[in-house]
Amino acid sequence: MDLTGFIILLVISVIVSAILHYGVKFYVVPGHWSFVSKVIVGYYGAWWGTAVFGRWPGGLSYGGDIYYIPAILGAAALVIFAVDVGKMFAKGR
């Protein structure tokens, strides 16, 4: 992956994380560090998105490696999963 691909996945992760953290208020604890952790988890979700959700037909890709819609779905899925697991462990205390 080149630098442009890294930046595309990072931007997708930041946007998805901002919507979930600040827009929907979906978090275990509030704060900026919680948002940063979502960006990191979302980046991995966006990176794995094409492998998990497949290569979608159409022109919505960068270089044939990064497909935008699967990357968005992957980022959202992994962030939601991570927050749900965090809430589950926080509720158990």
C-alpha positions as CSV (number, residue, x, y, z in Angstrom):
1,M,0.0,0.0,0.0
2,D,1.3,3.4,-0.9
3,L,0.9,6.7,1.1
4,T,-2.2,7.7,-0.7
5,G,-3.9,4.4,0.2
6,F,-2.9,4.9,3.8
7,I,-4.4,8.4,3.9
8,I,-7.6,7.2,2.2
9,L,-8.1,4.5,4.9
10,L,-7.2,7.0,7.6
11,V,-9.7,9.5,6.4
12,I,-12.4,6.8,6.2
13,S,-11.6,5.8,9.7
14,V,-11.7,9.4,11.0
15,I,-15.0,10.1,9.4
16,V,-16.7,6.9,10.6
17,S,-15.2,7.3,14.1
18,A,-16.4,11.0,14.3
19,I,-19.9,10.0,13.2
20,L,-20.1,7.3,15.8
21,H,-18.3,9.1,18.6
22,Y,-19.6,12.7,18.3
23,G,-22.7,12.3,16.2
24,V,-24.3,9.2,17.6
25,K,-22.5,9.4,21.0
26,F,-21.6,5.7,20.8
27,Y,-18.8,5.2,23.2
28,V,-17.8,3.5,26.5
29,V,-16.2,6.7,28.0
30,P,-16.4,10.2,26.5
31,G,-13.3,12.1,25.6
32,H,-10.8,12.7,22.9
33,W,-8.7,9.6,23.7
34,S,-11.7,7.4,23.2
35,F,-12.1,9.0,19.7
36,V,-8.4,8.4,19.0
37,S,-8.8,4.7,19.9
38,K,-11.8,4.5,17.6
39,V,-9.7,5.9,14.7
40,I,-7.0,3.3,15.3
41,V,-9.6,0.4,15.4
42,G,-11.5,1.9,12.5
43,Y,-8.3,2.0,10.4
44,Y,-7.8,-1.7,10.8
45,G,-11.5,-2.3,10.0
46,A,-11.2,-0.2,6.8
47,W,-8.0,-2.1,5.9
48,W,-9.7,-5.5,6.3
49,G,-13.0,-4.3,4.8
50,T,-12.2,-5.3,1.2
51,A,-11.0,-8.8,2.3
52,V,-14.1,-9.3,4.5
53,F,-16.8,-7.7,2.4
54,G,-15.3,-8.3,-1.1
55,R,-14.4,-6.3,-4.1
56,W,-17.5,-4.5,-5.2
57,P,-18.1,-3.8,-8.9
58,G,-18.1,-0.2,-10.2
59,G,-15.6,2.6,-10.1
60,L,-15.6,3.1,-6.4
61,S,-12.0,2.0,-5.7
62,Y,-8.5,3.2,-5.4
63,G,-5.9,1.3,-7.4
64,G,-8.0,-1.9,-7.4
65,D,-6.9,-2.5,-3.8
66,I,-9.1,-0.2,-1.7
67,Y,-12.9,-0.4,-2.3
68,Y,-14.6,2.5,-0.6
69,I,-17.9,1.0,0.5
70,P,-16.4,-2.2,1.9
71,A,-13.8,-0.1,3.7
72,I,-16.5,2.1,5.3
73,L,-18.5,-1.0,6.3
74,G,-15.4,-2.6,7.7
75,A,-14.4,0.4,9.7
76,A,-18.0,0.8,11.1
77,A,-18.3,-2.9,11.9
78,L,-15.0,-3.1,13.8
79,V,-15.6,0.1,15.8
80,I,-19.1,-1.0,16.7
81,F,-17.8,-4.4,17.8
82,A,-15.0,-2.8,19.8
83,V,-17.3,-0.4,21.6
84,D,-19.8,-3.2,22.3
85,V,-17.1,-5.4,23.8
86,G,-15.9,-2.4,25.9
87,K,-19.4,-1.8,27.2
88,M,-19.8,-5.4,28.0
89,F,-16.6,-5.5,30.1
90,A,-17.4,-2.1,31.7
91,K,-20.9,-3.3,32.7
92,G,-19.4,-6.4,34.4
93,R,-17.4,-4.3,36.9
